[in-house]
Amino acid sequence: MVTISDWDASKFLNNEDDIIAYLNAVMEYDDPALFQQAIGNVAKARGMAQVAKEAGVGRESLYKSLSAQGNPSFQTILKVVKALGGRINIEPATA
């Protein structure tokens, strides 16, 4: 019998290098919903309550915003990325 369970990326995001590689890999897909979920996974790995506090948003609000059904504002994404110790850079697109 085969057992299948949900895979939780947050359990494998143990250091800065892993987190940066994960977020950069997700950005390759050009899928805002996937990036939103990835930010949520990183926040979960870091501790959602701490990230919410550092971002200046409520914990429950952050959970809701970063859920699959959430629709966070760009401002919220920027605050969370900054709270996670990151920043968003714009680079020329390659063909």
Buried (B, 14 or more C-beta within 10 A) or exposed (E): EEEEEEEEBBEEBEEEEBBBEBBEEBEEEEEEEEBBBBBBBBBBBBEBEEBBBBBEBEBEBBBEBBEEEBEBEEEBBBBBBBBBEBEEEEEEEEE
